[in-house]
């Protein structure tokens, strides 16, 4: 093991040390250490982000090509560490109701898995990242063991997740048996010299894609999402939606960019079908939801569909030289935007839950009068999720639309526009309940939370800044791909 190998995984090492330190401090410090634990997590996360940006290695890969050290990995490391820190800050407001140290450590361990997914160049590391992300999240969903919905949601998530992980591992083993390697680039080069349409290759590829589709909650592998979102404590749900799913999306992008080039003709219609189904099912089923957490769960399925459009464009046959690069950059930008507005929306939902004891639509009634700042923040997040300017969600969808049209997927872009129009109904229904529906939910005597306010404020600032000036983040995403010179991105 060389020094450069250790430098390439230094952020993962830092997060692991912080997670272990949190557990040790809590074991010997007692309940009064929660504020210190949050300071430790936030400070350590800032250091990990700085290390991710500054501590770069000269090589483009480490550990024999298993870990990639390009700008793509750095982009997602910064994003994932920030998501983890904000989720833990949000959980601080619930530190009396859940074991805060254990929750913080679980989020950090899951984040290490997400960082590996963003940097994976090998199917073995992909599987390791998936499992390291998934297992802590199973526990996060059920961390409030006295709640029936939490244990039910966690059990469904665990059983379906274990089944999907088995399929993913079997697909990896099958492809290794056929190609003799688990390195994504080497596997693609080997298959280019073979018959890529062989049913044996397609079987392994199908198993691999099914496992990843489950992790990103794409239709028809989305069944776990609403129960897990609704049952989990809201801070855990926020991390699951903004973090764990985006980690799986980063892993999927790695596989698509580095490993699926020989199968592009077969992969393209599959990804398009899954994307369209996710947009339609997610948006239309969300219309009937009365619980805001379930509503956001189904809408997250739709947002997965939006991002899968960019994944599909990577495999179009367009002759435009930078099209695949633009498509990946569009997904990266949308992932960052989605994380900000989703964390903010769940932070407001958490505040309402603490005030009223629930997350149904009725609990949001009269929020515009009783808490005007909180209601205004929710309006910003709802219009951003809908895709209304000047919020960042509009430019995220616009960028995806642009690459879809340039890639010859105009009809898929039309589906995106139409389903986004449908989403306006259920997102704006939350706004209607806050301002236009008479009602007075029973308010609980709980103090306001600085932690929740901080996450809401960061969400608003990020959503508006990326909406007013999206160019900076888009250029960062594009420049991050300059070092990714493999296969599809070189067309």
N, C-alpha and C positions, 0 to 999 in steps of 0.2 A: 504493500500500500504506500503510495507516494503522498507527499505533502499536498500536492494539487488535488488529489482525490479527497482528502479531508477538508480542504478549503471549499470544495464544491458542495459539500453537505454541511457546512458550518451552520447555516440557519436551522437546519433540522436538529443538529446537536444542541444548539442554544435552546430551542423550544423544549427538547426532551429534558434538559437540565432544569429549566424553569418548572416544568410539570412535576418533576421529582421534588424540587425544592418546595413547591407549593404544598405538596402532601406532607413533607417533613415539618415545615413551619406550622401547619395546621395541627399536626399530631402533638406538638410540644407547646403550642402557643394558646390554644383554646379559642373560644368564640370571639374574643376581642381582637383577633388578628385579621379579620376579614378585610378591613380597609388596607392593611399592610399587604395582604395577599393581592388585592387588586392593583396596588401600586407596583408590586413585584411583576405582575403579569404585564401591565402596560409598559413599564420601563424595559422589561426584557423583550417585549414585542418591538418596541422602537429600535432597540439594539439589533434585533434579528433583521428588521427591515433595512437598516443602514448597512449591515453586513451583506445582505443579499445584493444591494446595489453596488457597494464599494469593493467587496472582496471577490473579484473576478479572476478566473484562471485563464491562462493563455490558450489551453486546449479547448476544443469544442465539446469534449466529452471526458468522462472520468469512469473509473472502475471498469475499464475494458469496453467502454461504449454503453454501459448500462445506464449511466446518469449523464444526461445532456446538460450543458452549461451555457446555453445560448440565451438571447434576450427574451425569448418566449418563456423560458423557465423563470427568469428574473421577474418578468411582468406578473406572472401568477403567484410567485412567492410573496411579492409585496402585497398583492390583492388578498391572498388567503390569510396572511398574518394579520393584516388590518381587520378583516372580517372576524377572526378569532378574538382579537383584543376587544372589539366593539361588542361582540356577543357576551364576553365575560363581564364587561362593564354593565351591560344590560342585566345580566344575571345577578349582579350585586344588589339590585333592588329587591331581589327575592331571596337574599342570603339567609333570612330567618326561617324560610319555609323549605329550602332544599340544602343539602350538604354542599356548600359553596366551593370548598377546596376540591372535593371530588369532581364536581361539575367542571371547574376550571381546568383541572388536570385532564379530564376526558376530552374537553374541547382542544386542548393543546396537543394531546396525542393524536387526535383525529386530524388536526392541522398538519402534523408531520406527514401523515399519509397523503394528504392533499398536495403537499409540496413535492412528494415523490411522484405523484401522478403527473404533475406539470413538468417534471424533468425526466420522465421515463423514456428510455430508448430501447427497452427490452421488455418482453412479455412477462418475465419473472418479476421484474420490479413493478410492472403494471399491476399484477395480481397482489403483490405485497402492499402496494399503495391502496388498492381497493379494500383489502381486508383491514389494514391499519386505520382506514377512515371509517369503515362500516361498523366494526365491533364496538368502538367507543360510542358511536351514535346510537346503536341499539340500546345501550345503557342510558344514554342521555334521554331517550324517549321515555323510559320507564323509571327515571330517577325518583319520581314521587310514587313510591310503591303502594301507597294507600288509595290511589285513584284508579278506579276500574278502567276508565278510558285510556289511561297511560299504559297500564299493563296489557290491555287488549291491543292497542296500537303497536306497542313494542313487540308483542308476540307475532302479530301478522307481519310486521316489518322483518323480524328475525327469520321466520320460517321462509318467507318468500325470498329474502336476501340470501339465506343459506343455499336455497335451490339455485338462484341465479349465480352465486359464486361457484357452485359445483359445475354449472354449465360453462362458465368462463374458464375455469381451470381445465375442464375436459377439452374445450376448444384449444387452449394453449398447448396441452399435451398432444393433441391430434396434429396441430400444425408443426410442432417440434418433431414429431415422428416422421412427418412428410418431408420437412426441409432440413432437418438436422441442426437447426439453430432457433434461438428465441429472440435474437437481435432483430429489431423491426426492419432496419435498412438491409441487413444481410438476407433476411427472409424475402423481402420484396425483390432483391436482385436475383435470388435463386429462382423465384417463381417466374420471373420474366423470361427465363430460359426454358421453362416447362409449359405444359398445357394448363393455363390458369383456370380453364373451364372444367377441369376434372371434378367429378362429384365429390371426391375425397377432400380436395382443397375447399370446396364450397361448404362441406359439412363443418370443417373446423372453423371456417370464416363465420358461418352462421351462428355457431355456438358462442364465438367470441363477441359478435355483435349483440346477441341476445343478452348476454351478461352485462355488457356496457349499457344497453338500452334500459335495463332495469335500474341501474344505478343513477341514470339521469332522469328517471321517471317518465319515459316516453311511452305513448300508447303503442301496443296493448299491454305494456309491462308496468302500469302506473297504479295498480290496485292498492298498493300499500300506502300511497301518499296521503289521502284525506284522513284516514284513521291515525296515522303517525303524527301528522301535523296537528290535528285536533287534540289528541291525547297527551302529547308532550307538553311540558311547561313551556310557556311562550318564548323565553330566551333560547331554549333548546330548539324550538321550532324555527326561530330566526336563523340560528346557525345551520340547521339542516337545510333550510331553503336557500340561504345566500352562500353557504360555504360548501357543505358536502356535495350538493348537486353540481356546483360549479367545478369542484375538484374532479368529479367524474367526467364532466364535459371537457376539462383540460386533458384528461387521459384519452378520451375519445378523439380529440383533435390530434394528439400525438400519433395515435394508431392510424388515423386517416391520412395524415400528412406523410408519415414515414413508412407505413407498412402496407397500405391498401392500393397502391398505384396499379399493380397488375390486374386488380379486380375491378377497376373503375366502372366498366360497362355493366357489371352485375351489381355493384354496390350502389350506384346512383339511383336506380328506381326504388330500391329498398329504403334508402334514407329519405327520399322524397315522399314515399308512401307513409312512413312513420311520422315525418314532419307534418304533413297535411292532416293525418289522423289526430295527432297531438293538438294541433291548433283547433280543429273542429270539436273534438271531444272535450278538451279542457275548457274552452270558452262556453260551449252550450250547456255543459253540466253545471258550470259555475253559476249560471243564471238561477238555478233552483236552490242554491244554498242560502240558509239563514244564518249560519254561524260564519263569522268573518274569517276565522282561521281555516275552515274548510273551503271557503270561497277563495282565499289566497292559495290554498293547496291546489285546487283545480286550475286556477289561473297560472300557477307555476308550471303545470303541465303544458299549457298553451305557450308559455315563454320558452320552454324547452323546444317546442316545435319551431318557434321563430329562429332560435339559434341553429337548429338542425338545417335550416335553409342554407345558412352560410357553410355548414359542413358539406351539404350536397353540392354546392357550387365548386368546391375544391375538386370535385370529380367530373365536372362538365367538360365537354370537348371543345370549349371555346379556344380560339387561337390568341386571344388577348394575353400578352405576356405576363402581366402582373395580376391577372384575375384571381388566381388561387391565393396569392398573397393578400390581396384585398379582402377576399372572403374570410380568411382566417383572422385578419385584423378586425373585421366587422364583428365576428363572434367574440373576440377578446374585448373589444370596446363594449359590446352589449352585456357581456358577463360582468364587467365593472359597474356599468350603469344599473343592471338588474340587482346586483348586490347592495348598492346604496339605497335604492328605492324600496327594496324588500325589507332590509334591516329597519329602515325608517318606518315603514308601514306596520311591521310587527312591534316596534317600540311603542307606537301610538296605541296599538291594540292591547299591548301589555299594560299601558297606563290606564286604559279604560277598564280592563279586567280587574286591576287593583282597586279602582274606584267603585265599580258596580258589581263585581263578583262574577262576571260572565263576558262572553265575546259574541253574543248574538246581536243581530241588527238592532234589537230593541235597546240594548245597552249603550248604543251610540246616539240614541235620541236626545235632543236638546244639548248635545255636546258643544255646539256652536255658541250657546248662551252660557253654559256653566264653565266651559274652559275654551275660550275663543282661540287661544294660541295653539292648543293641541288640535282643535278642529281644523284650523288653517293649515297646520302641518300635514294633516291627513289628506286634505284637499290637494296639496302639492304632490303627495305620493300617489294619489289615485289618478290624477291627470297624467302623471309621468308614466305610470303603468299602462294607462290607456294609450298613450302615444300622442298627447296633445302638446303643442309647443306653448311656451319655450322650455318646458321641462326636458331633461336629458333623454327620457324614454322615446321622445319623438325622433331625435337624431339617431338613436340606436336602431330604431325600426327603419328609418330613412336609409341608413347606411346598408342595412340588410336588403332592403328593396332594390337599392342601386346595384349591388353585386348580383342579385337574383336576375334582374332584367339583363344586365350585361352578360350573364351566363346562359341566357336563353331560357330561363325558367320564369317567363312572364306570368304564366297562369298560376304558378305557385305564389308569386308576388301578389297577384289579385286575391288569392285565398288569404294571405296575410292581412291585406287591407280590409277585406270583408269581415274576417273574424275579429280583427281589432275593433271594428265598428260594433260588433256584438258585445265585446268586452266593455265598451263604454256604458252599456246598460247596467251591468252589475257593479262596476266600480263607482259610477255616479250615484247608484242607489245608496251606497254608504254615505255619500255627501248629502243626499236628500234626507236621510234619517238624522243626520247631525243638525240640519238647518230648517227643514220644512215639515217634519213630522212631530206633532205634539205628543209629548210623553215625558215622564219624569222617573227615570230609573232610580232605584234606591241607592243612595251614595253611602259608601262605607267610610268609616272614620280612619282613613290612612293618610299619612303625611305625603307630601309631594316628594318625588325622587330626583335628586340631582343627576344620578346615573342615567335614568331614562331621558331626562331633558338633554343631556350631553349627546346621547346617541341620536335623538331626534334632530338636534341642531346640526350635527355632522351630516346626517342624511339629507337634510334640507340644503345645506351649503353645497354638498357634492352634487346633488340632483340639479340645482339651479346653475352652478358653475359649469358643469358639463353640458347643460342645456344652452347656456348663453355662449360659452366658448368651448365647443367640443373638439376643436382642431388640435389642441395640445395633446389630449389623451389619444386621439386617433393617430396622430403622428408618432406618439410613443409606441403604440401598438404596431404600427407599420415598421418603425425602426427596429423594434424588437425582433422582427422577422428577417432582418437583413442577414443574420448569421444562419438562418435555417435554409440551407441550400440543398435540401434533399428532394428528390423525386418530384412530387406534385408541384411544389413551389418553384421549381426550375422551369416549368412550362412557359 
